[in-house]
Amino acid sequence: MLRQSEPPDGAALDAPPDRIVITFTEEPEPALSLIKVVDSSGREVATGPVRTVAGQPLNLQLQLAPLPKGIYTVTWRTVSRVDGHVTGGAFAFGIGIVPAGTTPQPAAPPPSVLDVVARWIFYVGLSALIGAAWVSTVAFPTMPSRVGRVLSAGWLVSLLGLAVLVESQRADAGATFGQLLSTGIGRALAWRAGALAVAGAALAVASRVPPARRRAALIAAACGGLAAIFAHVMAGHAGASAGAWRWAKVLIQWAHMSTAAIWLGGLLALLIGLRGGSGSENAAAVKRFSSVAGVALGVVIATGAARAIDQVGSWTLLVSTAFGRLVLVKSAFLLALAGLGAVNRYRHVPRAPHSLPGLRKVATIELAIAAAVFAVTGLLTSIAPANLLEAASRPTPLVVTGSDFGTTVRARLEVTPGTPGINAFALRLADYDSGRPITAQRVSLRFMPLDRSGIGSSTLQLAATADGAFEGRGSNLSIEGRWQVVVTVERGVNSVEIPLTVALRTPPPVVETIREPGLPTLYIVKLPAASIQIYLDPERPGPTSVHVTFLDPAGNELPVSALAVTAASPRSGPTALKVIRFGAGHFAAEGTLPSGEVQLQITASLAAEQLRTSLPIRL
């Protein structure tokens, strides 16, 4: 997901930027990512190869040619190199003009059903493969023929899961197989396929060698399955983490998944292997399995708790995010499995030499719950961890830049959160020509509202924090709308004033949805000074017209000089629609829209202001 951008959303710049830089919460795949810049008329002014920033793998950049004065909308789409999921969105900035507010960013898209199913199949197959391999070499003195079939079935199921995962990530990225396999995502899939190939070759050897030499081949097959889990972990959230604890997180996640496979896959192989065996052999196998399963359960719980603490981070996120609630569901399932395992260990394992029905019944319930655990795990590994969502939801500052009349000092002011009320102000001052930080005896901000009369000005003194850096905090921006903020830099005879204009963020607009049988759905976006009526004809994926009408509070059409409509989807690139004028404030924007979630970005130029809003719809 988007963490921040440069320029930030809603920024008012005095000079054009030389590039767009977008920072994400997870490492993006540049070859499958796209950034476009359009002006207020919807004309594309910048697009091209997207590149990472050297030494900053979370950042993508797009170089820009010099842009004239105006408001520009940046639409972006990227594929996570971590898990292959697609996200997209838009933001706007102005050069010499203050944008009208900020762009609502889309929430994290839900994982595709195919992706979750693929991961579930992959986990079930690997667990059966690894569990049957160790049970047939440790729990039983000789491998029962039925357990050999579990080994083959586990390998085939895991291979099927990997194939479905490849197709899921190809479809989500909107790429060909060749394009996908040439990226980091494709190479991660190839590592998993290579590990499964090693396991398959070991199983082929095990089926052809004498029983006395079969043990080594089965150990090799189990190692292939464990290597596939390691490759999967390296391609996931643990592998994408940064810092000194990265490898600790990788090993903890690998141990969590591997011991779960040893425990639950081994239970499946044990139940099947007990059929037809002698009482003494079965009792010995049950006791050996119980000893290993007890250790595996302890490791699963300990490593699961460590990963949950790292990926959730707080009690609030545990209950307020989908990821946190899934962690609670998985924890409940694991506690149920631990309780059932205790029943078997202390009640039915001692009875194994004489009676197995009780153990089989409880173990069958355990396997049913284990299938649900793998499904929840598939969901957890398909969505962003709670701590990343929290980082992406932090307010980004409003940014304005400018210079004094004599062009001697440049100023960059960041206002956080950029809404009416208490705000934090961070100011950077630099020499206009050299860019070197400048010092001052005293720096203050003077605030005057531009949209309302009768409200006096106020002043806030800033404290120096470093060379050229000053900070302060206050409630001077007390009402919504545009404000003039004058930076006063006192430097003796070199004192200057730098006028800036800040447009505060406003809450998301109220959208009224009207549905009538036989008619297109009508969306009414209610803004402070106008309302926008929007409907699609036809209202389905594919070629369609987006009708847009601007009305004043009395219901009359508002004259609009220019309109731009952009459609963006998490699974398709952003597209500027062709705008046709029907009246002073009535337009139709024609284009082809994809199925699923679509974000319509509407930017209109009125006589005295710019109107900009975003409308999410589902087709």
C-alpha positions in Angstrom: 0.0 0.0 0.0 1.0 3.6 -0.4 3.0 5.0 2.5 3.8 8.4 1.2 4.5 10.3 -2.1 6.7 13.2 -3.2 5.1 15.5 -4.0 2.5 14.6 -1.3 -1.2 14.5 -2.1 -2.6 18.1 -2.1 0.9 19.7 -2.3 1.1 23.3 -3.6 4.5 23.8 -5.3 6.0 27.0 -6.5 8.3 25.1 -9.0 7.7 21.9 -11.0 9.1 18.7 -9.5 11.7 16.8 -11.6 10.2 13.4 -10.7 7.4 11.6 -8.9 8.5 9.3 -6.0 6.1 6.9 -4.4 6.9 4.9 -1.2 5.1 1.7 -0.5 4.7 -0.4 2.6 6.1 -3.5 0.8 8.7 -3.8 -2.0 7.0 -3.2 -5.4 7.8 -5.0 -8.7 9.0 -2.2 -11.1 8.4 -4.3 -14.2 4.7 -4.7 -13.4 4.1 -1.2 -12.0 2.8 1.9 -13.7 2.7 5.7 -12.9 0.9 8.2 -15.1 0.5 12.0 -14.7 -2.4 13.8 -16.3 -3.3 17.5 -16.3 -6.7 19.0 -15.4 -8.1 18.4 -18.9 -7.2 14.7 -18.6 -4.3 14.9 -21.1 -1.5 12.6 -20.2 1.7 14.6 -19.6 4.1 12.0 -18.2 4.4 8.3 -18.4 7.3 6.0 -19.0 9.5 3.3 -17.5 9.1 3.2 -13.7 12.3 2.6 -11.8 13.3 2.0 -8.2 15.3 4.6 -6.3 18.9 3.5 -5.7 19.3 2.0 -2.3 15.6 2.4 -1.5 13.7 -0.7 -2.7 10.4 0.5 -1.3 10.4 3.5 -3.6 9.3 3.8 -7.3 10.1 6.9 -9.3 9.0 8.5 -12.6 11.2 11.2 -14.2 9.3 14.4 -15.3 9.9 17.0 -18.0 9.3 20.6 -16.9 5.5 21.1 -16.2 3.7 24.4 -16.6 1.5 25.9 -13.9 -1.6 23.8 -13.2 -3.1 20.9 -11.2 -1.9 17.4 -12.0 -3.3 14.0 -11.0 -0.9 11.1 -10.5 -2.4 7.6 -11.0 -0.4 4.6 -10.0 -0.7 0.8 -10.0 1.8 -1.7 -8.6 2.3 -5.3 -7.9 3.9 -6.4 -4.6 7.1 -8.3 -5.0 6.4 -9.9 -1.6 3.1 -11.6 -2.3 2.1 -10.6 -5.9 -0.9 -8.6 -4.9 -2.0 -5.6 -6.9 -2.9 -2.1 -5.5 -3.6 1.2 -7.2 -4.6 4.7 -6.4 -4.3 8.4 -7.3 -3.1 11.7 -5.8 -2.9 15.3 -7.0 -0.6 18.3 -6.6 -0.5 21.8 -7.9 2.2 24.0 -9.5 1.4 27.7 -8.7 -2.2 26.6 -7.9 -3.6 25.1 -4.6 -5.4 21.8 -5.3 -8.9 21.5 -3.9 -8.3 19.1 -0.9 -6.8 15.7 -1.1 -7.6 12.4 -2.8 -9.2 9.6 -0.8 -6.9 6.6 -1.1 -8.4 3.2 -1.7 -8.3 0.6 1.0 -6.2 -2.5 0.6 -7.9 -4.7 -2.0 -9.2 -8.0 -0.8 -7.2 -11.1 -1.8 -8.6 -13.0 -4.8 -10.4 -16.2 -4.0 -8.1 -18.1 -6.4 -5.0 -16.9 -4.5 -6.4 -18.0 -1.1 -7.4 -21.4 -2.5 -4.0 -21.9 -4.1 -2.2 -21.2 -0.9 -4.6 -23.6 1.0 -3.9 -26.4 -1.5 -0.2 -25.7 -1.3 -0.1 -25.8 2.5 -2.2 -29.0 2.7 0.0 -30.8 0.1 3.3 -29.8 1.8 2.0 -30.9 5.2 1.0 -34.3 3.9 4.3 -34.7 2.1 6.5 -33.7 5.1 4.3 -35.4 7.7 4.1 -38.7 5.8 7.9 -38.7 5.2 8.9 -38.4 8.8 6.1 -40.7 10.1 7.1 -43.5 7.7 10.8 -43.3 8.8 10.4 -42.6 12.5 7.0 -43.6 13.8 6.7 -46.9 11.9 9.6 -49.5 11.7 8.7 -50.1 8.0 6.7 -47.8 5.8 3.1 -48.9 5.4 2.0 -49.0 1.8 -0.9 -46.6 2.5 1.5 -44.0 3.9 3.5 -44.3 0.7 0.3 -43.2 -1.2 0.0 -40.2 1.2 3.5 -39.2 0.2 2.7 -39.3 -3.5 -0.6 -37.5 -3.0 0.9 -34.8 -0.9 3.6 -34.1 -3.5 1.0 -33.9 -6.3 -1.4 -31.7 -4.3 1.5 -29.3 -3.4 2.5 -29.1 -7.1 -1.2 -28.4 -8.0 -1.3 -25.6 -5.4 1.9 -24.0 -6.8 0.5 -24.2 -10.3 -2.8 -22.5 -9.2 -0.7 -19.8 -7.3 1.2 -19.1 -10.5 -2.0 -18.5 -12.4 -3.5 -16.4 -9.6 -0.5 -14.1 -9.5 -0.4 -13.9 -13.3 -4.1 -12.9 -13.5 -3.8 -10.4 -10.6 -0.8 -8.7 -12.3 -2.4 -8.7 -15.7 0.7 -10.1 -17.2 1.7 -13.0 -19.5 3.5 -16.0 -18.0 6.7 -14.8 -19.6 6.4 -11.4 -18.1 5.6 -12.8 -14.7 8.5 -15.3 -14.7 11.0 -12.6 -15.6 10.3 -10.7 -12.4 11.2 -11.3 -8.8 7.8 -12.8 -8.2 8.4 -15.3 -10.9 11.9 -16.2 -9.6 10.4 -16.8 -6.1 7.8 -19.2 -7.7 10.6 -21.0 -9.6 12.5 -21.6 -6.3 9.5 -23.2 -4.8 9.1 -25.4 -8.0 12.7 -26.4 -7.7 12.3 -27.5 -4.1 9.3 -29.6 -5.1 11.2 -31.1 -8.0 13.9 -32.3 -5.5 11.2 -33.8 -3.3 9.6 -35.5 -6.4 12.9 -37.0 -7.5 13.5 -38.3 -4.0 10.1 -40.0 -3.9 10.8 -41.6 -7.3 14.0 -43.0 -5.9 12.3 -44.2 -2.7 9.8 -46.1 -4.8 12.5 -48.1 -6.6 15.1 -48.8 -4.0 15.0 -51.7 -1.4 13.4 -50.9 2.0 16.8 -50.8 3.6 17.9 -47.8 1.5 14.5 -46.1 1.4 15.0 -44.1 4.6 17.6 -41.8 3.0 15.4 -41.1 0.0 12.4 -40.2 2.3 14.5 -37.9 4.4 15.6 -36.2 1.1 11.9 -35.9 0.2 11.1 -34.3 3.5 14.0 -31.9 3.1 12.7 -30.9 -0.3 9.3 -30.1 1.3 11.0 -28.1 4.0 13.0 -26.2 1.4 9.8 -25.3 -0.5 8.4 -23.9 2.8 11.6 -21.8 3.2 11.3 -20.5 -0.4 7.7 -19.6 0.3 8.7 -17.8 3.5 11.4 -15.8 1.7 8.8 -14.7 -0.8 6.4 -13.6 2.0 6.2 -10.8 4.6 9.0 -12.2 6.8 11.4 -12.4 3.9 10.5 -8.8 2.9 11.2 -7.4 6.3 14.2 -5.2 6.8 16.6 -4.6 9.7 18.9 -6.7 11.9 16.0 -9.1 12.8 15.1 -10.1 9.2 16.7 -13.5 9.4 15.3 -14.2 12.8 11.8 -13.4 11.5 12.4 -15.7 8.5 13.6 -18.6 10.7 10.7 -18.2 13.1 8.2 -18.2 10.3 9.9 -21.2 8.7 9.9 -23.1 12.0 6.2 -22.2 12.5 5.1 -23.6 9.2 7.5 -26.6 9.2 6.4 -27.8 12.7 2.8 -27.3 11.8 3.4 -29.6 8.8 5.2 -32.1 10.9 2.4 -32.2 13.5 -0.7 -32.0 11.3 0.6 -33.8 8.2 2.1 -36.5 10.5 -1.3 -37.0 12.1 -2.9 -37.7 8.8 -0.2 -40.2 7.8 -0.4 -41.8 11.3 -4.2 -42.4 11.0 -3.8 -43.9 7.6 -0.8 -46.0 8.6 -2.6 -47.5 11.6 -5.0 -49.3 9.3 -4.1 -53.0 9.1 -1.1 -52.9 11.4 -0.5 -55.1 14.4 -1.5 -53.9 17.9 2.0 -53.7 19.2 3.4 -51.9 16.2 0.5 -49.4 16.1 0.9 -48.7 19.9 4.7 -48.0 19.4 3.9 -45.8 16.4 1.3 -43.8 18.3 3.7 -43.2 21.2 6.5 -42.1 18.9 4.2 -39.7 17.1 2.8 -38.3 20.4 6.3 -37.5 21.6 7.2 -35.6 18.4 3.8 -33.9 18.1 4.1 -32.5 21.6 7.3 -30.8 20.8 6.0 -29.6 17.4 2.9 -28.1 19.1 5.0 -26.2 21.5 7.1 -24.7 18.7 4.0 -23.8 16.7 2.5 -21.9 19.6 5.7 -20.1 20.5 6.6 -19.1 16.9 3.0 -18.2 16.1 2.9 -15.8 19.1 6.2 -14.2 18.1 5.0 -13.6 14.5 1.7 -12.3 15.7 3.4 -9.8 18.0 5.7 -8.6 15.2 2.9 -8.4 12.5 0.1 -7.0 14.7 2.0 -4.9 17.2 -0.8 -3.7 19.5 -4.0 -4.9 21.2 -5.9 -2.2 19.3 -4.8 -3.5 15.9 -5.6 -7.1 17.0 -9.3 -6.3 17.2 -9.7 -3.4 14.8 -8.1 -4.9 11.6 -9.0 -7.9 9.5 -5.5 -9.3 9.9 -5.7 -9.1 13.7 -9.2 -10.7 13.8 -7.9 -13.6 11.6 -5.0 -14.0 14.0 -7.6 -14.4 16.8 -9.5 -17.0 14.8 -6.4 -18.9 14.0 -5.4 -18.8 17.7 -8.8 -20.1 18.7 -8.4 -23.0 16.3 -4.9 -23.8 17.5 -6.1 -23.8 21.1 -8.8 -26.2 20.2 -6.3 -28.4 18.4 -4.0 -28.3 21.5 -7.0 -29.3 23.7 -7.9 -32.3 21.5 -4.2 -33.3 21.3 -4.1 -33.3 25.1 -7.2 -35.6 25.2 -5.5 -38.0 22.9 -2.1 -37.8 24.6 -3.4 -38.4 28.1 -6.5 -40.6 27.5 -6.2 -42.5 24.2 -2.4 -42.9 23.7 -2.1 -45.1 26.9 -5.0 -47.2 25.5 -3.4 -47.6 22.1 -2.2 -51.2 22.7 -5.8 -52.3 23.3 -8.2 -49.8 21.6 -7.8 -47.2 18.8 -11.3 -46.0 18.0 -11.2 -43.1 20.5 -7.9 -41.9 19.2 -9.1 -42.1 15.6 -12.3 -40.1 16.4 -10.5 -37.3 18.1 -7.7 -37.2 15.5 -10.3 -37.0 12.7 -11.8 -33.9 14.4 -8.3 -32.5 14.7 -7.7 -32.9 10.9 -11.0 -31.1 10.1 -9.9 -28.1 12.3 -6.4 -28.3 10.7 -8.0 -27.8 7.3 -9.7 -24.7 8.6 -6.3 -23.5 10.1 -4.7 -23.8 6.7 -7.5 -21.8 5.1 -7.1 -19.0 7.7 -3.3 -19.1 7.1 -4.0 -18.7 3.3 -6.0 -15.6 4.1 -3.3 -14.2 6.5 -0.5 -14.7 3.9 -2.7 -13.0 1.2 -3.3 -9.7 3.0 -1.0 -7.0 4.4 -0.1 -7.4 8.1 -1.8 -5.0 10.6 1.3 -3.0 11.3 1.8 -2.2 7.6 -1.8 -1.1 7.3 -1.4 1.1 10.4 1.8 2.7 8.9 -0.1 3.3 5.6 -3.0 5.0 7.4 -0.9 7.5 9.2 -1.7 11.1 8.1 0.6 12.5 5.5 1.4 16.2 5.8 0.1 18.9 3.5 3.1 20.5 1.8 3.4 23.9 0.3 6.5 25.6 -1.1 7.3 29.1 -2.1 9.9 31.9 -2.1 10.1 35.6 -1.2 9.6 38.3 -3.9 13.3 38.8 -4.3 13.9 35.0 -4.8 16.6 34.8 -2.1 15.0 32.2 0.2 13.0 29.0 -0.5 10.5 27.7 2.0 8.9 24.3 2.4 6.1 24.1 5.0 4.6 20.7 6.1 1.3 20.8 8.0 0.2 17.7 9.8 -2.5 16.4 9.8 -3.7 19.3 7.6 -7.2 19.5 8.9 -9.0 22.3 10.9 -7.8 22.3 14.6 -4.4 21.6 16.1 -1.6 21.0 13.6 2.1 20.5 13.7 4.2 22.8 11.4 7.6 21.8 10.1 9.4 24.5 8.0 12.6 24.1 6.0 14.4 27.3 4.7 17.2 27.2 2.1 19.1 29.6 0.0 17.2 30.0 -3.3 20.3 29.5 -5.5 22.6 27.2 -3.6 20.0 25.2 -1.7 22.1 25.4 1.5 20.1 25.7 4.8 19.9 29.2 6.2 19.7 30.3 9.8 17.5 33.1 11.2 17.2 35.1 14.5 13.5 34.4 14.6 10.9 32.7 12.4 7.1 33.0 12.7 4.0 32.1 10.7 1.1 34.5 10.2 -2.3 33.0 9.4 -5.2 34.7 7.6 -8.3 32.9 6.2 -9.0 33.6 2.5 -12.5 32.2 2.2 -14.1 34.0 5.2 -14.1 37.7 6.2 -14.3 39.0 9.7 -11.7 36.6 11.2 -8.5 38.2 12.3 -5.0 37.0 11.8 -2.9 35.0 14.3 0.8 34.4 14.7 2.8 31.3 15.7 6.5 31.4 16.7 8.6 28.5 15.4 11.5 27.0 17.3 14.8 26.1 15.5 15.6 22.4 15.6 18.5 22.2 13.2 20.2 24.4 10.5 17.4 25.7 8.3 14.7 23.6 10.2 12.0 25.1 12.4 9.0 23.5 14.1 5.9 24.5 16.0 2.4 23.4 17.0 -0.8 25.3 17.3 -4.5 25.6 16.5 -4.2 28.7 14.2 -5.8 26.9 11.3 -9.2 26.8 13.0 -11.7 26.5 10.2 -11.8 24.6 6.9 -10.9 26.3 3.6 -8.0 28.2 2.2 -5.5 30.1 4.3 -2.7 32.5 3.6 0.3 31.6 5.7 3.1 34.2 5.6 6.5 33.0 6.7 8.5 35.8 8.4 12.2 35.2 8.5 14.1 37.7 10.6 17.7 38.0 9.6 18.5 41.7 10.2 18.7 43.6 6.9 18.1 40.3 5.0 14.7 39.7 6.6 12.1 38.4 4.2 8.4 37.4 4.1 7.3 34.4 2.1 3.6 34.1 1.3 2.1 30.6 1.0 -1.4 29.3 0.5 -2.7 26.2 2.3 -6.0 24.5 1.4 -7.0 22.4 4.4 -8.2 18.8 4.0 -11.9 18.3 4.4 -13.7 15.1 5.4 -14.7 12.7 2.6 -17.9 13.9 0.9 -21.2 12.4 1.6 -22.4 10.1 -1.2 -26.1 9.4 -1.6 -26.9 6.3 -3.6 -30.3 6.0 -5.3 -31.3 2.7 -6.9 -34.6 2.4 -8.9 -35.7 -0.8 -10.8 -34.9 -0.5 -14.5 -32.7 2.7 -14.1 -29.0 3.1 -13.6 -27.7 3.6 -10.1 -27.5 7.4 -9.3 -24.7 8.6 -7.1 -25.0 12.1 -5.7 -21.7 13.4 -4.3 -22.5 16.3 -1.9 -19.8 18.9 -1.6 -19.9 22.2 0.4 -20.7 24.4 -2.5 -22.1 22.0 -5.1 -23.4 18.5 -5.7 -22.3 16.1 -8.5 -24.7 13.6 -10.0 -23.0 10.5 -11.5 -24.4 7.5 -13.2 -23.1 4.8 -15.6 -24.8 3.8 -18.9 -24.6 0.8 -19.3 -23.9 -0.1 -15.7 -21.6 -3.1 -16.3 -17.9 -3.9 -17.0 -16.8 -3.0 -20.5 -17.5 0.0 -22.8 -19.6 2.5 -20.9 -20.4 6.2 -20.4 -20.0 8.0 -17.1 -22.5 10.8 -17.0 -21.5 13.7 -14.7 -23.6 16.8 -13.9 -22.6 19.6 -11.6 -25.4 21.4 -9.7 -25.5 24.4 -7.3 -27.6 24.3 -4.0 -30.6 25.5 -5.9 -30.4 22.6 -8.4 -29.2 24.6 -11.4 -26.3 23.5 -13.6 -22.9 25.0 -12.6 -20.8 26.2 -15.5 -17.7 24.0 -15.7 -14.8 25.1 -18.0 -12.9 21.8 -18.0 -13.4 18.3 -16.7 -11.1 15.3 -16.3 -12.3 11.8 -15.3 -9.9 9.0 -14.5 -10.8 5.4 -13.7 -8.4 3.2 -11.7 -8.7 -0.4 -10.5 -6.4 -2.5 -8.2 -6.1 -5.0 -11.0 -5.8 -2.8 -14.1 -3.9 0.3 -15.0 -5.3 3.8 -14.5 -7.2 5.2 -17.5 -8.2 8.7 -18.5 -11.7 8.6 -20.0 -12.7 10.7 -23.1 -14.9 13.6 -22.0 -17.8 14.9 -24.1 -19.7 18.0 -23.2 -23.5 18.0 -23.3 -24.2 21.3 -21.4 -22.6 24.0 -19.2 -22.3 21.5 -16.4 -23.3 18.2 -18.0 -20.7 15.8 -19.4 -20.2 12.1 -20.4 -16.9 10.4 -20.0 -16.5 7.4 -22.3 -14.2 4.4 -21.8 -13.8 0.8 -20.9 -14.1 -0.1 -17.2 -13.0 -3.5 -15.7 -15.0 -5.7 -13.3 -14.6 -5.4 -9.6 -13.7 -2.3 -7.6 -13.2 0.9 -9.7 -12.2 4.3 -8.4 -13.5 7.3 -10.4 -11.4 10.4 -10.0 -13.2 13.6 -11.1 -11.5 17.0 -11.4 -13.5 20.0 -12.6 -12.5 23.6 -13.2 -15.1 26.2 -12.2 -14.9 29.9 -12.5 -13.3 30.5 -9.1 -12.1 27.1 -7.9 -11.2 23.5 -8.6 -13.5 20.7 -7.5 -12.0 17.3 -7.1 -13.6 14.2 -5.7 -13.3 10.4 -5.8 -16.1 7.8 -6.1 -15.6 4.1 -5.6 -18.0 1.8 -7.4 -18.2 -1.9 -8.0 -19.1 -3.4 -11.4 
